Every structure is written in C-alpha cells, then in structure tokens.
C-alpha cells in the first residue's frame, strides 16, 4: 500500500512539474520572450505522459501552432531522466529532424537544466567506409579527374575533422563517387576490418547505444523493423527500445508500402554486374583486381584462374545480355498492350500493373515468364561460381589479409545476385499466397520490377506496435472528418482499442478572422475539357487580387506545365516573379519565394506538405483539384479491387480518406504563425456539390468560407485583404 501511495505521489509530482513547464509563469515563459500559454500544448503533453505511464498507444492530431514537438519532447525527456529508458522519435522530413536536433531539443534541455544524451541515427550507407576509401586511393589513376579530386578532398577532411558521414562534408560528393566509398552491411567485415577502431559507422553506433533519445526517419525505422523480422538473430539497425513517437504519422503507411516492397531495377543491377567485371573498364573490375592480388602468390590452382579469366566474365556477359533481352521484351510487350499511349509510354515514367488479364496473355505465359526464370537461373549460376571462388581462396590462409577487401566485395555481390534470382522467381508466381501487387515502372530507359504487399496493417501491428509499451502517433493531419477510423484500420491499430488514446487538438490560430476559404461554384468540372482554360483565368485573377505571394498546388505535373505556359504569356509574369518546381532544387525555390514578396510558385506533390512560409511571403494558396489518387496507380488499382472483393466501396473507404489528408496538408501551408493571414482557393467545386465533400469540409479549421460564383467569391476575396491589412 505504501508503495502505491509513493508511486501516486511521484506521478502527481511529475504531472505538476510538466504542467508548470507550459504554464504562463513556468519554465518556458522565463526563457522565451512574448511567451503565450497554449492550453492545447499542455493537454497534449499530459496525454503523452499518461500514455507512457499506462503503456498505451496515443493517436493525436495537433493543428498548426499547437507546438506539438515540445509537447512530446517534454514527456520523453522526463521519462528518460526518471526511468533511463530510450525513446525513438521518427519524422518524415529532414526539415523536422533539423528543427528537433538544432532548435527544440537544445532549447528544452537548457531550459530544464538537464542532460539527456540525444543522437541522430543514420543508415549505414550514409557513412564513409575507410577500407573502400583506401582501396580507391590506391586506384585513383583508373578514375576520372573529378572523382579523384573528391576522393582526395574526403581524405583531407577526415584527417582534419575525424568526421565521415556524407552530410559532414562541407562540399558536395557526387553519387558516382559515393557509390564507391559508402559503407554497406553486405561488404562490412566488422571487427575483422583493419579500420574497425576508426570506423565512422561503428563510432556512431556506440553513441546510439548510449543515447536516451534517438532521432530517426520513417524509412530507417521501417528498415530496422524489416531487418528484425527477416533476420531476428542478427544485430538490428536500432538498439532495443520500448517507447516510440511517430511525428508526421500520416505518411507512415505509404512509406511502409515502399519499404517492404521488393524491387529489381535494370540500371542498379547492371551496376552490380559492372562492379564484378566490366568490358569497358576491366582494370576497375573486382575480378581483375583479385587476379592481380593472386598473381604474386605461388601455386595458384589453374581451375581458380580459369574461373577468374574465362568462366566469370562469360557468365557475367550472359547475365547482362539476358537481362537486356528480357527487359526489352517486357517493354515491347507493355508498349503493344498500351498502343494508344506509345509516345507517353516511352517518354514519361509509367507504372503498369500485372493484372489478371496480363497474366492470362499468351506472351506473358509463353515467353516472358520462361525468360525471367531463365534469367534467374543465369544469375544463380553466376552467384554459385562466385561462392566457389570464395571457397577456393579460403585455402590461402597465410595471405588472406591481403585478399580480404576483394573477397568481401565479391561476397556482397554474390548476396545481391542471390536476392535478384530469388526475387525473379517470386515475381513470376501468378498465384500469390497473400495480398500483393506487382507492377513495372518505365522511366527514361530504366525499368524496375516491383513486388509489394498490398496491406501492411498486420505487419505494422504485429512487428511494431504490439511489441512496444508506448507508441505515440501525431501529425497536424491524421483524422478524416475528425475521426481516426481510417488511420487505425490502415496501420493495424484497430485491435488495440482497449489501450488506445485518441485526441484532436485544434490549432490555436485565429482562422475565423485571419483565413478565408473560397470555392468558385460556377467553374466547369475538372473532368471536362473546359476546366483548364477557365482554371487558368481564375488563377490569373486570384494572383492579381492577392498581389502575388501565391502557392499554386497541382495534382499533376502536366497541369502545372500547362498553367505555367499559359500564364507566362500574360502580363502577370512582369509583375510577379514566377517560380516552377523542377527548375531548381526544392530548398532554393523556397528561399527565392521567401525573399521576393509577390512571387508565384507553381508546385505539385512534395510542396503540399513540409513547407513553412510564414508572414506576407505567402498570402494565398490555390488548390487546382481535389487530390485524389491517380486511378491507374498500381497500388490504388489493386487496393480498390481488393476492397471491392470484400464488398466495400473503394472510393469511400480508400480514395476519399487519403485525399482528405492530402487536402488538409495543402490547406495547412497558409497559416504558419498566429499573425499570418490569407485565402485558400479550391477551384474544384465538387468539394461543395458532391456528398463526399462534407468529409473535406469537416476536416478543415473553423475559418470563414465563401462558396459562390467566381465574381462574388473574388469580390469577397478583395474585401478580405482590405479588412486584414
């Protein structure tokens, strides 16, 4: 009884301390000028602390301005201090990672006057491999001058700074050079490597093991999950942890689908073959380098040299020829099926799902499947002979150290060859045991084969959430019509109802006075040919009214290009600087947009979220169409078909919830600070004329609205800007 009373007192004290941090006269107010107490921030922190105490899962939607990062960091830090337990915090965007590492966490620890070890966790291929760097230095005369300069610059930097992750270098490193020097699990010799004590990756891993707060991204989190699932006896990417905070959690399902998918990419596979042996650059080939190392050794068996001289180069050529032949046949096959889109098929990225109709086609059954299986056999033969070479050389124990670098690289190539051969066998199976979707991606000469699980909910529940004591999922946009039903279903959380906390904290911003949502109700439907020209006219008028400072958000790059071309031929381009996604890197576009008030940014997919432009630099957001998934997307097609087999409506169960979340993200670009103001315009009047539009409207902040013919709507827009000057 005394123990329970003591525990209760401790929890009460912890609770009071947490509340005092966020109070008007608390720690934050003493450290921040113009601090304003935010009750929703305090409530969110309290909810998360309770989830820690009670070993619960929490789903939290926290509107812009809530201060959600500090709301989850405070409980995580308090728990680390009291219980010495790790918390993994995962984000989707680099921008949020940097905010946590360089702003929020240092501020919090200084304000609380505490010390907690915090570490950013990166994947292994983000680190320089000293063994590979040394090997490349010894062969610099074989490589282009630019690569030589980069290698020398890296060497000078690490000697001076003792830092070796790619982001540490104060100069760009090309993808071609980094491919040759980055660390990889398959080609790592761990403690047997002569550079192990200096290894940047293992130094980082030691820091990670000692840290109490680990910052990762969603891809690394899921890579760790997949590695634990497939290789439970091997060391995982992350150390053991029981507490997880997922920020930007609305992205988790999509990234899980990508992370758990298997892929064979033509260009990437050809690079692996070229590493082994290249007719164009034999002097750089791993087999030639191995031969040179063996040449100085006595009594090399002739059979071994025959494999290196003749059999491996011949098998490599056979694999390459067979690969090119099969990928050409696949391209011609799909090009013939989609004859009407032949030009688009060749020039743009295309995704073509392997449907039941395709698997029944005579060419698929009679030519393509046997050809892919034959390719798998050839790859398997090449892998097998590489393994025999590795076994043959095991006999040379006395000189093993001199050969170690070549052997481990050949072993890594053999592992990847086995993975490719197994993938091709799986890809050709037309009778899947579980829900899955297969498709081909064609993109400017490259072809990828993808095999993905269609439903990741069970995997996430069983392999992630069910194994943790606390999971906190938060985002500014997680609920659909103020319900988490869709999210819980897609992430496998529906079975955890008894230990699930749900909360929606609305933005503290004054949307009612500072934001206006406009829908011109007399524009043509987006499904008609009249929509684009009328849309262009409406955009031009809106730009004039807002005096620029506009985000134009499109759902397709084709529409973006059409509008950009048309509006570039008007006088608007002289008044307002036009910026277009694709012309410059994303960060440079945003810098230019922020610096030049009145700019107009034409953007698509990646600009709908994770973009922060406070103040008068952004006064208007125009959403051209409701962001429904492309119906021909393989995942959408397969998911829709699966739902319909279960008697469910794919549009209402899948398309609408995803579109609502994306729309909320686009809408959220407008207000980033309390004093921001502006209009959001949706040119797709289905949002007010279709019954499903209610789900979109119910999900938006409580702002003023104007759903009226364009003339009246834009008149209201002018008045709004006058009133809010």
N, C-alpha and C positions, 0 to 999 in steps of 0.2 A: 504493500500500500504506500509506504514511504517512497518507494522507487517511482510509482505512478505519479505521486504528488510532486516529486522532484522533477520528473520529466515534464509535467504540466507547467511548472514554474519556468523551466528552461524554455519551453515553447512559447510561453507568454512573453518572456523577456525578449526572445528572438523576434517575435511578432512586433512588439513595441519598438524595438530598435529599427526594424525595417520601415515601419510607419514614420518614425522620426526622420529617417533619411530623406523621405519625399515631402515632408511637411513644410509649411510656409517658413517656419523658423528652424528647419532642420539642416543637415549637413550640406545638401545641395544649395540651399539658399545662401549659405555662408561662403560658398565657392563660386557662385555664378551671379554675375550682375543681371539685374532685371529678371530674377527668377520668378516664375509663376507656378504655384502649386497646381498639379494636374491630378484630380481625383482618379481618373481612369488609369493613370500610370501606377498609382499606388494600389488600386484594386487588382491590376494585372500582376504586379509583383507579389501581392498577397496570395493570389490564386496559384501562382507558380510555386511559392514556398510550401503551400499546402499539398501540392502535387508531389513535391519532394518528400515531405513528411509521411504522406499516406501511400506512397508508392503507386501513384496514379498516372494516367495519361491525360494531358490537357490540350484541348483544341481552342485556340484563341485567335480571333480576328481583331486586330487593333488598328483602327483607322489612322491615316496620316496625321502626325502631330501628337500621337499618344506618347511617344518616347519609349517604344517597345524594347529597344536594345538595352537601355538601362533597366527597364522593368524586369528583364530576365537575367541580366548580368548580376544584379544585386543578390537575388536568391542563390545563384550559382556560386558567387564568391563567399557568401555567408556559410553555405553548405561545405565548401572546400575548407574553410577555416575551422569549422566545428567538427567535421567528420573526416577530413582528409580524403575525400572521395573525388574522383575525376568527373568532370562534366565535358562532354564533347558538344561543341556548338558548330553547326553546319549552316552554310549560306549558299545561295546560288551564284551571286555576283561577286566579282573581285572588289567592286566599289564598297560593298557592305563589309567584306573582310577587312579592308583597309581602314574603314571607319571604326570597326571594333578594336583593331590592333593599335592604331596610331592616335585614336581620339578617345573613344568611350572607355576602354579598359584602363589606360593610363590615368585619365581623369578620375575614374571611380576609385582606383587603388590609392591615389594621392589624397582624395577627399576623405576616404575611410581610414587613411593612415595605416594600411595593412600591406602585407607582402603575400602575393599568391603567384606561383610560377605559371606563366601563360606561354603557350607555344603554338605557332602556326605549323600545321602538318602539311607537307607536300609529298606528292608521289615520287617514287624513286627516280623516274626519268626526268625530274626537274633538277637533278644533281649531276655535276661533272664526275666522270669516272677517271681517276688518276691513272689507272692502268691503261685505259684507252688513250688518254692524252699522251702518255709517254710513248705508246706504240705509234701514235700518229706523228709525233715529233721525229721519230726515227725514220719516217717515210715521207717527210714533207716534200721532198723533191718530186714525189709522184703526183702531187695535187696542185690545183690551180693556185695562182698567186694570192687571190683574195682569201681562200681558205687558210693558206699559210700564215697570212697576217693575223687572222682571227685566232688561230691556234697559239701564235706567239704572244698575242695580247692577253689571252686567257692565262697562259703560263706566268707572265709578269704580274698579272693581277693576283693570282692565288698565292704567289710567293710573298707579295707585299701585304695582302689583306687576310690571307687564310680563309677566304670565303669562296664557296664554289657552287651555289645554286644559280640557275640561269638568270633569275631576277637580280642577283647580286652584281652582275657585271654592269659597269657603267657605260657599256657600248652594246650595240645590237650584235647578236650571234645568229647567223643565217641558219635556216632549218637544215640545209645540207650539211653544214659543219656540225651542228648539234646532234644530228642523227649518228654521227661517227663517234661522239665523245660522251654521250649521256649514259648514266648508269641504268642497268636493266637487271631484273631479277634472274632471268634465264642465264645471263652471262656473268653473274657475280660469283666469285669464289669465296666470299665471306672471310672468315679468319685465315684462310689459306692464301689470301691475296697479299703480296708484299707491301701493298699500300694501305692495308686494313686500318692501321693505327691513325693514319692521316685522313681516312675516307670521310668526305663531307656528309654523305648519307648516313653513315653509322654514328657520326658525331651528333647529327640532327636526331637520329632515333634515340640516342641516350638522353638528350634533352626532353624529347617527347615522353619518355618513360618517367621522368621526374616531374613533369608538369601536372598541374591540377585542373587547368582549363585548356582544352585543346580546340583550336580553330581549324576547321576543315571546310572543303566544299562538298556539295552533294555527290559529285562523281567519285571523290575519294571515299566518302562514307559507304557508298554502294559497292565500290571495288573491294573494300575491306569485307563487306558482307558476303560478296560472291566468293572471295578467296577462302573465308572461313567455311562457307558451305561446301565448296568443292574440295578443299584440302584442309580438313579440320586438324590434321596432325602437324601441319606446317605453321611457321610463325606468321601471324597476320600482319596487316599493314598498321593497324592501330593497336595500342595496348588494351588490356581488358578495361571495360567501363560499364557502368550501370545507369548513368544519367545522360540523357540526350536532349538537346534543344535544337529544333529544326526551324530556322528562320527562312522566310521566303518558301514556306512549305507547299504553296500551291504548285510549285514546279517539280515536286518530288516524284510524282507518278511518271511524268514524261521522261525524266532523267533515268528512272528505274527501267523503263521500257528500253531505252537506248543502252543502258549499262549492261543489262542482262542479255541483250541480243548478241548473236554471234555473226561474224562477218568475214567474207573473203573478198579482198579488194585487189583488182588486177595490178595496179601500179605498185602497191605496197608489197605484193607477193613477188613481182618482178625484181624489186629492190633486194629482197631476201636472196633470190637466186643469184643476183649480180654480186652480192657480198661473197657468196661461195665461190663463184667463178664468172669472170666477165671476159668475153671475147674482145670487147672494145678496149678494156684496160686490164689485161691479165696480170700486170705487175702489182695491181692493188688487190687481187683476189686472195681470199683466205687460203685456198688450196695451194696456190703458188708460194705464198709466204710460209706455209707449213713445209712445203718441199724444200725451200731454201734453208729452213732451220734443220731439217733432217739431213740435208746434203753433207754437212760437216761431221756427221756421225757415222761410225763404221758399222758394217754388217746390217744394212737395212734390207729386209726381205724384199725380193723382187716383186712379190704379189702385192705388197703395200704400195710400191712405186707405180705399179700398173694401175691400181685403183686411182691414185692421185693424177697420173699422167693421162689416162685414157677413159676409165670407166665413169668417174665422177663428172668430168667435163661433158662426156657424151650423154649421160643421163640428165644432166642439167639442161643441155640443149633440147633434149626430147621433151622434158617437162615444159620448157619455155614455149616450144613450138606447139605442143598440145594445148597449153593454156591459151595461147593466142588464137589457135584454131577454134577452141570451144567458145571463147568469149566473142569471137567474130560470128559464130553460128547463132549464139544467143541474141546478139544484136540484130542480125538479119531476120531471125525468127520473129522478134517482137516488132521490128520495123514493118514486116509484112502484115502482121496482125493489125497494127495501127497505121495502115497505109495512108489514111486521110490526114494524119498529123506528121508525115515523114519529115518535113523541114524542121518543125519544132522538136521532133524526136532526136534529130542529130545535133541541134544547136543548144538546147537548154537541158537543164537537169530534169530527168524524167524518172518517175518511180512506177514500176509495173509489177503489180501483184500477181503471184502464181495462184490463179483461181482454179476451180474445178474444171471450167471449160478449157483452160490451158493444159491441165494435166491429162485431159482426155484427147488432146490433139495428137494425131499420128506422129508428127515430127518430134513432139516432146517425148513420147514414149519410145519411138523407134530410133531416134538419132541423138537427142540431147541428153537424155538420162544415161544411155550407154556411154556416151562420150565423156560426161562428167565423172562417171565411175571409172572409166579408163584413165582419166587424168588423176583421179585419186590413187589408183594403183601405181602409176608412174611416180607420183610424189612419194608414195610409201616406199617404193624401191630405192629412190634416192636417199631417203632418210635411213633406210636399213643399211645401205653401203657406208654411209657416214658413221653409223654406230659401229660397224665392223672396223673401220679405220681407227676409231677411238679405242676399241678393244685391242687392236693390234699394237698400238703405241703404248698401251699400259705396260708392255714388257720392258720399255726403256726407262726403268725407274731412276737410274742414275742421272739421266738428263731431263727428267720430267719437268723440272722448274723452268728450263729454257723453252719448253714447248707449251707450258701451261696456258699462256694467253691465247694461242691458236686453238688449242683443244677446247677451251671453254666456249669460244666463239662458235666453233663448229657444233658443239653440243647444243648451244642455243638455237642455231639454225635447224638442227635436227628436230628439236622440240617443236619449233614453229611449223616445220614440214608435216610432222605428225598431226598437229592441230588442224592444218589445212586439209589433209587427207581425210581425217575423221569428219570434219565439217562437211565436205562434199558428199560423203556417204549419208550423213544426216539430212542434208539439203534435198537430196533426191528421193527421200522417203515420202510418198504421197499419202500414207496412212498414219498421220501423227497420233501419238498416244495421248497427247494433251492439247489444249487450245494453243495454237500457234499461227503465225502468219509469216509467209515467205514473200520476198519481193526482190526485184533487181533495180538498181539505181544506175542510170546512164548520165554521165556528166562530162562533157567535153573530152571525149576519148577514153575516159575511165569508166569501168564497170565494177559495181560491187554486188555481191550476193549476200542477202541478209536473211537470217532466220531468227525470229523473235517470239518470245512468249507473249500471248495476247493479254493475259491477265496477270498482273504482278501482286494482286491483293493478298493472296495466300502466302506467297513468298515473303512479302514485307511483314506480314503479321507473324508468321512462324519463325522467321530467321532474324527479325529485328525487334519489333515491338514486344512480342511475347517474352523475349529474353532480357528485357530491360526492366529496371524497377521504376524509372520515371522517364516518360517521353513528353516533351512539350513541343507542339507544332503551332507555329504562329506565322502570321502574314497580315498585310493590310487587306488582302483579297483572298479569302478562303471560303466564305459562305455564299450560297446561292439563295436569293430571296430570304436571307437571314436564317438559313438552315445549313447544317453541316452534313446532311444526309448523303449527298453525292460524294463528298470527300471521304467520309467514313467507309462507304462502300468500295471506292476505288483503291483505298490504301489498306483495306483489310482490318479496319478498326471497329467494324460493326459488332464483332463478337466481344468487345471489351466494354460494353455498356455499363457494367457494374462498377468499373474503376475509371470511368471516363468523365472528365470535367469539360464543360463547354461554356465559352463566354465570348460575347461580342462587345467590344468597347468602341463606341463611335468616336470619330475624330472630334477633338475639342475646337477645331477651327469653326469660324462663323460662316458656314456655307450659305446660310439663309440670306445673309446680307452681301457676301463677297463673291458669290458664284451664281451664274445663270446658265441653265441647261436649255438649249434651243433645238427644236426639231421642225424644220420647214415641212409642212404636211402636204404640199402640192407638187413636190418633185416626182418625177417618174420612178417606178420601182427599179431597184438595182438590177433586176433580171431582164430589163428591156434595153434596147439599143439607144433609146432616148436619154437614158440616165447619165451617161458620161458627159455629153455636151452641156446638159443642164447642171450637172455637178460642178463642172469647170466654171460656169458662170457664177454659181453660188459661192464657190471658193474665192473667186476674184473679188466679189462684193464684200465678203466677210473680211478679207485681208485689208481692204480699204477702210472698213469701219473700225477695225481694231488697231489700225496704223501699224500693221505688221506684228512682229513678236508672236508668230503663229507656228504651232506644230501641226503638220498635216499627216495624219496616220492612215495608212492604206493597208489593205489585207493582201494585196498582190503587187509585185514589182512592175508588172505590165501596166496596171492602172496608174501607179506612181509615175512611170515614164510618160504615159500619155498626157497626164495632167501637167507634168513639168514642161513638156514640149509646148503644149498649148499656151500655158501661162507665161512662158519665157518669150513668147511672141507678142506680149501685151506691154503696155507702159508700166505695169507693176514692177517689172524687173529693174527699171531705173530708180524707182522709189525705195524698194525694199530688197536687201540682199537675199538672193535665192541660194539655198544650200540643198544638196541632194545626197541621200545615203548612197554609198558606193563610190563617190568621188574622192573621199578622204577617209582615213580611219575614224572610227566612231568617236574617240576622245577628242580628236582635232575638230570634228564637226561641231561637237558640243561646245568646245572652247570658243570657236568662232561665233556660234549662235549667242552665247552669253555675252561676249564682248561687244557685239554690234546690235544694239537695240533696234527692233524693227525687222529683224531677219525672219525669213520664212524657211522652215526646214521640212523637206519632203522625205518622209521616212516610212518604213514598214517594220515588220516583225520585232526586231530586237529593241526598237525605240518605244514600244508600248509599255515597257517596264524598266525599272532600274535606272531611270534618268531623272536627275534632280536639277531643275532650273528655277530657283526661287526669284521673286521680285518681278519687276516690269519687263524683264527679258522674255517672259512668256506670259502673254495675256489671253491667248486663245488657243484652244485645242479643237481641231476639226477631225472628226471620225467619219471617213467616207462611207463605210459599210459596216454592218454588224459582223463581228469577226468569227463567223462560222468556219469550222474546219473545211478544207477542200474535200468534197465528196469522193474524189478519186484517190485520195491519200490511202495507201495500203492499210495502215493501221485503222483508219476510220472505217474503210470498207469492211475489213474483217471484223472489227468490233461491232459494227452495225449488224452485220449478218449473224454474228453470234447472239446478240441480244434478241433479234427477231426470231431466231430458233427457240429462244426461251419464252416467246410470247410477249416480249417487251417492245416498246416503241423506241427505236434507236435515236430518233431526233430529240425526243423529250428527255430520254434517260442519259444520253451521251453528248449530243451536239449542243444542246442549249446550256447545260451547266458549264461546259468548257468555254463557250462563247461569252457567257455572263462574266466569268472570272477575267477573261481577256479584256472585255469591255471596261470592267472596273479598273483594271490596270491602266488602260488608256485614259480614262476619266481622271485617274489619280495623278496624272502628270501636271494638272493645272495648279493645285494648291499645295505648296511645299512648306510655306511659312504662314503664320497666323495673319499677316497683313497682305498676303497675296490676294489677287482678285482676277476675275476674268470669266470668259464664256467657254462652254463646251458645246460644240455643234455636232449633231449627228444628222447626216444627210440621208440616212436610211429610215424612212418613216414607218417601216414595219415595226419599229420599237413601240409605236403608239397605236398602230392599226391592227396588229396581229395579237391574238390572245396570249402568245408566249412572251410578248413584250413586257407584260407585267413583272415577269421574273427579273428582267433587266432593271426596270424602274424601281422595284422594291429593294434592289441591291445597292442603289446609289445613295450618297449622302443627302441629307434633307436640305436641298437647295431650291431656289426659285426656278420655275420652269416656264417655258413658252412654247406650246405646241400649236402652231398656227401657219397659215400660208406664208410663203417666203417674205412677201412685202411687209406683213405685220410683224413677223418674227425678227426681221432685221431692223425694223423701226424700234422694237423693244430693246434690241441689242445696242443701238445708238444711245438710247436713254440710259441704259445700264452703265455704259462707260462714262457718260456725263455725270451720273449720280455718284460714282465711286472714284472720281479723280482724287 
